[in-house]
Amino acid sequence: MHVIDMPPAASGHAAPLTHVALRDDARLLASCSYDGTVVVWDVSDPARPTRTATLKHRRLVNASAWNPAAPQLLATASADKTVSVWRLPEQGPASLVNVLARHTDDINSVAWMPDGDRLICVSEDGRATMWDAIGGRFLGEVGSHEAHCMMVSVSPEGLVATVGEDGLVAVADPDLGADPFLRRYESSIEGCAWSGDGEVLAVTRDDGAVDLLTKKLDLLRTVEVSTSAARCVSWSQDDEQFVVGAYDGALHFFTVGGERLHRVDDARIWPRSVSAAGGLVAAGSFWGSPHLLDFASAAEIAGPVEPTHGPNAMAADGNELYIGCDSGTVVVVPAGDAPRPRARLIGLTEGPILSLAVRDGVVYAGTYAGHVVRYDGAVLVSEQLGAPLPSLCFDGETLVAGTYNGELFSLDRVTLAVAERSQAHGGSVKSLTALPGPGFLSAATDRTVAAGSFTGRVTLWEHGNLVNAVAALDEEVAASASRDHTVKVGRLARTPAGEVQVQALQTLIGPDESVKCVAVLGTAESPFVLAGSYDFGLYVWPVRWEDGASVLTEGHLLDVFGQGLSCMAQLDASTVAVAGWDGRISIVACSADGGLPRVRASWNVQDLVRSARGTEGRNA
């Protein structure tokens, strides 16, 4: 397993925050991050959070939980498949108490039982397991899901609630051993939280609503929160209010009766996690440290000061490469292989850029908050399209945006007015790729890759799990990257009527983790497929069409990054730019001798940003 290698940040984390957990006394806050660390903050003066400890895992950290009986103990859950238990004394350094045996998959969430001795861990393998946290003994399973188990919450009387991507909500009592109570939804459930008295379970729904349920999972009330998925929820100390983080990029405050009190829109907030205690609300952030708000007024008490610049999207236009970052900045560099290119910066927003398209020097960015931002020297922002926008491309003169809700929007490229909308996929449209002729490719979490026009789309092939990316070489070859650990590559052709069809299809065996991004380079007759994975590896496969569909080909490891790979951009038929969440950008090109492509140059986004800002300062 490759270990995260990212430079430390002066003010907190070097990457976005995945989780926040306030201790019950609201004096300490733990924040987890993609940078593989947990930072513990003293928030006894919430206006001046002070970092007191930094704890490390080998991979990104998904969650943490304070022990209710022994407040100096903190459990942390990681994509390195371990749970660590730490002791944080009032005085002196933090110490590692125990590491629970490695699980079979990433750990998404942890929660302590009320006795403070037992710990519940839920994993992407769908299992909810119980452990003796200090002794390290496995005590048994308390539940299972058919897909990723996303979150666990334990009530004061020891009822264990778990939710998952299979839409299942389960409540079990490990001490009684009786059959659990179950409630099934049609789509993913990613968040849950018991009220302080343990009488009500709040669950966040993929359609943007929150259900308030009894201990037996009978429905008390449905609260409509957002047009985008509700992700997380936490209760006020008196159980009279709750706060919800949604994929519209906002925090939503409600009474238990369903009355909306406040809405907080801040592009820096990543509402993947919220935590409340003692009148405070902590929220995750795309920047390097958490947000702290007053629960009663929703006013911000403290916020992050340092942006992170992880690259999420890239696009090429002429001789320039555009890199969209978590900070909302677009970094523009010459698209060659110069060792130290001179960069310029375009500030579009304070939140992350999830997708990019560039045409004739005009930049179009899709944001987490669900807006398309256009930049041609001035900034123009579209209406809110209902959900984050992980994909953009052009279809002729029309700009097409894909959303987390599975919709496609066609927009006027000048005014950003919406012309049409269509429900194109049964899951998030993760990737769009333009074709030289009419139409475009799309890939989605419904496991499919499709081609065609805005309204006339045909499925080309399907993966065994969600599809993260699709790419094309002209319109003759397409490749897709999936969470099923494979890459598929197809030879394409158009029918006389202009419909895109697959003439040949091969499955390429990827690494043992999700494949995140993909590109095709070379020629249609002898292409190379390039793919990047969450295992930090950059892989390449030479494709031989004559092998047919029956040959499973393993990739060659071309390079290793310091974090998972995030995106790729085609510079020309023989050159691709590759980005990792460690901030590294590499230029990969075909070899003159026909051998495997090679890395021609590498840069760091943070260095490019610092250099550009230094140049701006000198020119000011």
N, C-alpha and C positions, 0 to 999 in steps of 0.2 A: 504493500500500500504506500503510495507516494504521500508525503506529508506536506501540508500547506506551507508555502514559503512566500510570505509577503512582508514587506518592510513595516515596522511598527508605526503607529500613528501617534502624534504628540498629544492629541486631545481625547483619545478614546480608541475607537476601532478603525481599521484600515479598509473596511468594507461595510455594506449595509447590515442593519441589525435584524436578526431573525426572530428574537423573542425578548420580552422584558418580564421581570418578576419582582414585584415589591414585597418585602417582608411584611408580616402582619402589623408590626409596630411602625411601618412606614419610615424607618430609619435607614434601611439599606435597600438597594436596588441592584439586581443582577441583570446585565444585558448580554445577549449572545449574538454571535455574528458569523457571517460567511468567512471571516478571516481566521476562524478556528479558535477564537478566544472567547472567554467570559470575563467581562469587566464588572467588578463590584464597586458600587458608588455609595458614598455616604450622602444621603439626601435628608439628613436631619434639618438642614437648612435648604429647602428645595430650590431656592433661587440660586444656590451655589453648589451644585453637585461636585463632589470631590472623589476622584478615583482612589480606592484603597487597596485593590488587589487585581491582578490579571492572572487568570487561570487558562491553561492551554489544553486543547485536544489536537489530534492529528488531522481532522477534517472539520468542516463547518459544524457549528453547534446549533442544534435545533431548539433546545428548550432547557429550562432550569426550574427548580422547585425548592423552596425553603421548607425545612423541617418544622412542623407545627409544635412538636414537643421539645425539640432541642434547636432553638433558633440560630445557633452558630453553625449548623450543618446545612449544606447546599448540595443538591444533586444536579448534575448537568448531563445532558443527552446529546449525542453527536452522530454525525454521518460516518464516523469511524467505527460504528457499531458497538460502542461501549457507553456505559453510564459510569460517571465518576462521582464519588462522594467526597466533599471537601469540608474541612473545619476552618471557620473564620473567627478566631478569637477576638475579643474586644481590643486586646493589645497583641502585637506581634504578627508575624507573617501567616498567610494561609498555608494549610498543609493538606496533602492528599490522604484521605482515610482509607479509601478502597476503590478498586475498579471492578465492576461486575463483569463476569465472563462475557466475551464477545457474543453478540446476537447474530442472527443470520442475515440481518439487513439493517439499514439506518434506523436509529431510534428517533422518533418524531416528538415524543412527549413523555413526561414523567410526573408522578404525583405521589405524595406520601400518604400512607394510611394514618388515621388519627393517633395511633400508638407511637408514631415516630420511629418505629423499628423496621417496618415493612415499606417497600417501595414498589409502585406499579409502573411498568415500562411498556409503552406501545410502540410498535415497529412497522416499517413498511412491508414486513412479511405478513401483516394482518393480525399478529398475535398480541394479546395483552398478558403480560407475565408478572408474577409477584416474586419479590426477592427479600431475603434478609439483608438489608443494606450494609450493615456493619460486618456481619459474618461472611457475606458474599454467597450465601446458599440460595439456590433456586428453590422456590416454594411451590411452584405450580402455575398453571394457566388460569386466568380468570375470565377469558373470553377470546373470541377470534372473529376476524372479518374476512370477507372474500377478496378484498383489495386492501390497499394501504390503510392501516389504522392511523388516524391523523392526530387525535387528541384524547387525553384522559383527564377526568376531574373526579375528585373523591370528596364526598360529603362529610360533614362532621360526625355522622354516625357510621361512616365506613362504607357507604354505597359507592361502587365504582362505575362511573359512566364512561363509555368509550364511543367514539364516532369515527366513520371512515369514508373512503371514496366509494364504497359500495352502497352508500346511502343508509347504512344501518346505524341506529342508535341502540345501545345495549346498556342496561343497568343490572349489575350483579352485586351480591353480598358474599364476599369470599368466606366470611365466618360461618354463614349458614349453609352455603353450598347448594342452595336451591336453584332451580332453573332461572335464568335471567329474564327480566322484562325486555321486550324487543319492540322497536318501532322502525318501520322501513320507509325510506323516501326514494323517489325516482332518480335523484341525482346526488352528487357528493355532499357530505356533511363534514366540514373541516374544523368546527369549533364548538365547544361546550363549556359550561360553567355552572356549578351549583350555587344557589343563593347562600348567604352566610348561615341561615338557619337550616339549610339542607332540605327545604320543602319544595323548592322549584328548581328545575333544570332548564337552563336556556341553551338552545342549540341554534347555530347559525346555518342558514340554508343557502344552497347554490343559486337560488332564484332571488336572493337579496332580502329574504324575510328572516325573522327570528321567531322560533316557536318557544313558548313557555309551557313546560310539561310538569306533570306531577311525578312523584317518585315511581309510580307505576307506568309512566309515560303516556298518561292521558293528556289530551290537549287542553290547556287552560286558555291560551290566547295566542294568536298570530299577530305579529307586529311587522308591518311593511316598512323596511328600512331603506332599500336602495334598488336601483335598476340593475346593479351588478352584484356579484356574490358577496354575501356577508361572511366574514372570515373568522372573527374572534369576538368574544364578549366577556365582560367582567362586571361585577355588581358593586354598588355603593355599600358602605358599612352598615346602613340601616335597611338594606334590601328594598328600598323604595324606588331606586333608579338603577339603570344599567347603561353601559356604554358599549357600542359596537364599532368594530373596524370593518370597513367594506372595501371591495375592489374598485370602488369609484374614487379611491384615494382620500376618503374623508372619515372622520370620527363622528358618530351619531349618538346623542344622549337622549334617553327616554325615561319616562316614569314606568313603573311596573304595570300601570294601567294602559300603556301604549301611547301616551301623549309625548310628542316630540318636544324636547326642551332646547337642544342646541345642535348645531352642525358645525364642525371645524374642518375647513379646507386649508391644507398647507401642503404644498407639493413635496416638502421634505419628509413628511410623515409617511412611513410604511405601515399601514394598518393591518399588518399580518399578525400583530400581537398587541394586546392591551392588558394592563394590570392595574387594579385599584386597591388602595388601602389608606386608612387614616385621612380621608378627604382628598387624596391625591389620585391622579391618573397618570400612569406611565404609558408611553406608546413607542413602538419601534420607529426606526428612521432609516432612510436611504443614506443619510449622512453618518458621521462617525460617532454619535452619542445620542442618547434617548431624549424624548420630549417629556416634560413634566407639566401637567395641567391641574388646575383647581377643578374638582369634580362639580361643585355647586354652580360655578359660573362658566366652566369650560375655557377660562382664560389661561393662556400659556404663562407658566411661572419660569421655566427655563427651557432652552432649546439648544440644538447642536450648533456649533460654530464652524466646524471644518467639513467641507464636502468630501465625498469619496468619488473617485473617477473610474470606477470599473466600467469597461466597455461592454455595452449590450447590443449594439447594432453598428453596422458599417455599410457604406455605399460608395461606389466609385463614379466619378463624372469626369470624362476627359483624362487629364493627367493628375487628378487630385483624388485623394482618399479621405472620406469623411467618417469620423468616429464619434458615435453618440454615447455619452457616459451617464452614470448614475447621478452625477451632479447637475444634469441638464445642460451641460456644455457640449458643443460639437467641436472636436479638434480636427483641423484640416491640415494635411501634409501632402507633399508631392508623392505620387504613387510609385515612385521608383524604389531602388534599393540603396539609397544614400545612407551612410552610417549614422549621420546626425541631421535629419531633415529639419528644416525650419518650419515651425507650425504657426498657425493662426487660430484664434478661438472665436467661436460664435456662442454667445450666451442666450439660450432660448427659454429656459425655465429653471426653477430650483429643484425640480424633481427629475426622476430618471427618464431618459429617452429609450424607449423599447424598440423602436423601428425607425428606419431612415430610407428615404428615396431622394435622389437628386436629379434634376433635369435642367440643363443649360445654366448651371450655377445657382439655381434656386433650390433651397433645402426644404424638405418636408419631413417632419418628425412626428411619430406617434408617441404619446405620453401615457404614463400609468394612470393619470387622471381621466383618460378617455378623450383627449383633444388631439387634433392634428394642428401642428404649428408650422406655418410657412414663413420662410425667411428669404428676402431678396434685398437686404439692406434695412428693411423694416420688418417687424414681427406682426403676423396676422394669426389669430387663433380661431379655430372652428368652434361650432357648438359642441357640447359634451355628447359623445356618441354612445353613452350608456355603460361602457366598460373599458378597461385598459386595451391598448392597441399594440399588440405584439408584432404586427405585420403590415407592411405597405408595399405597393408596387404600382407601376403604370400599366394600363392597358390602352395602348394608343395614346390619346391625349387626356384620358381619364385617370384620375388618381383613385386607387382602390385601397381601402383600409379593412383589415380583419380584426375582430374583437374577441375578448375572452368569452363572450356570450355565443360565439359561433356565427355571428353575423358578418356580412360583407356590406360596406358602404362605398358607393361611388360618389366622388366629390369633384366639383369644378376646380381645376388646378390653379385658377387665379383667385377666385372668391372663397374657395373652400365650402361653398354651399353644397348641401347634400342633394344629389339628383335621384339616387335610388338606394334602397336597402333590401337585403335578401338574407334569409336564414339558410346559409350555404352548408353548414356542418352541424353535427350534433355535439360539438365540443369546441373549445377555444381554437381559433384559427391562428396557429403558431407561426406560420411562415407562408409568404406569397412570393412568387418568382415570375417576372415578366417573360414572355416569349417574343421572339422577333416578329412573328406574325400576330394575328389577332388572338386574344385569349391569354391566360396565365395559369400557373400551377398553384395549388394550395395544399397545405398539410395541416392536420388538426389532431386534437386529443381524442377524436372519435376513431382514431387508428387509420384513417384513410388519407390517400393522396389523390387529388382530383385535378382535372384540367378542363378548360373550356372558357366560355364567355361569362359575363357577370351572372346571367340567369340560366344559361345552358351549360351545366357542369356534369362531367362524367367521371366516375371513380376509376382511376388507373390501377391501383393496387391497394392492399391493406396490410398493415403490420399487426403483430400480436399485442401491441400496447400503443400508447399515444405516440404520435409522430411529432418530433421537435422541429424538423427543418426539411425543406426541399430545395433543390438547386438544379440548374439546367446548363448544358453546354449547347449554345444556340437553341434549336428546338429538336435536336436529334437525340440527345441523351439527357435523362433526368435521374437524380439520386435523392434518396430520403434517409433521414437518421431518426432512430426510434429509441424509446425507453426499453424496448424488448432486446436491446444489446446487439441489434443488427443494423446493417445498411442495405437498402435495396437499390439496384441500378437497372434502369430500363432503356431499351432502344426505342425511340419514338418515331412515328411517321404520321402524316395527315392523310385522311381519306379524301377523295375528290370533293366531298362536301365541306372539307376543312376541319373535320373533327380529329382531335389528337387521339391516337391509338398506340398501344404497346405492342411492339413486334417481338421483343425478347426481354426477359426479366431474370435477373440473378440476385441471390441473397448472399451478402458478404458478412462473414462472422466478425462481429465487433468485440470490444473488450467486455469485461464482466460488470460494467456499469452502463448507465444510460448514455447513448450517443446523442450529443447536443446539437452539433452543427455539421454541415456537409457542403462540399463543392466538387465540381467536375472540371478537369483540365486535360489538355492534350487534343486529340482528334476523336471524332465520333467512331472511327474504326478501331482505335486503340486508346481508349480513354484511361485516365487515372481518376479514382475517386479518393478524395481527401475528407477525413472526418475527425472531429474532436469530441472528446468524451469528458464526463464528470470524473473520470479516473486520472485527469490531468494530461492524458496522452493524446498526441496528434498522430493519426494513422493514415496510411496510404495503401490502396489496392490497385494493382494493374488489372484491367478488365479484358478478358479474352472471350469474345462473343461465341467463338467456336466451341467453348466448353459447355455451353448450354446451361439450362437451369438446374441440372442435377449436381453440379460441382459447388461445394461450399468453400469459399476462399477466405483465409485469415489475412488480416492486414499486417503491414510492416510498421513497426513503431518508428516514426520519423523524428519525434521530439517529445520532450516532457516539459510542461509548464509548471508554475508554482501554485496554480489553482485550476479548477475546471475550465474547459474551453467554452467560450460563449457564442461566438459568431464568426462568419467568414464573409468575404466579399470578393467577387470575381473582378479582377483588374483587366484581364484580357484572356484569350483562350488558353494561354500557357502560364498565367500568373494569378495567384490568389493571396489575399491578405487574411491572416488568421489572428483572432484575438482571444485572450484568456482573462478571467476575472482577477488575475494577479496584476493586470495592467499591461501585460506584454502584448505587443503587436509584431507578428512575424510575416515576412514576405516569402512565399513559397513559389518556386518556379520550376518548370520542366527542365530536365537536363538536355544539353545539346547532343549527348551520346545516346539518347533514348532510354536511359536508365531511370530509376525512381526520381521524382521531383526532390528538390533540396531547398533548405532554408537559406535564403540569400541575404537577409538582413533582419534584425530585431531591434525594436525600440520599446520604451516604457512610456505609457500614457502620462503618468505623473511627471516624468522628466520633460515630456513635450509641453505639458501645461506650465510647469515652472519656467521653462525656457521662454515660452511665448509671453508669459506675464512679465518676465524680466525685460524682454524686448519692448513690450508695451510701455513699461516704466521708463526705459531709456529714451523712447521716442516721444514720451509725453512732454 
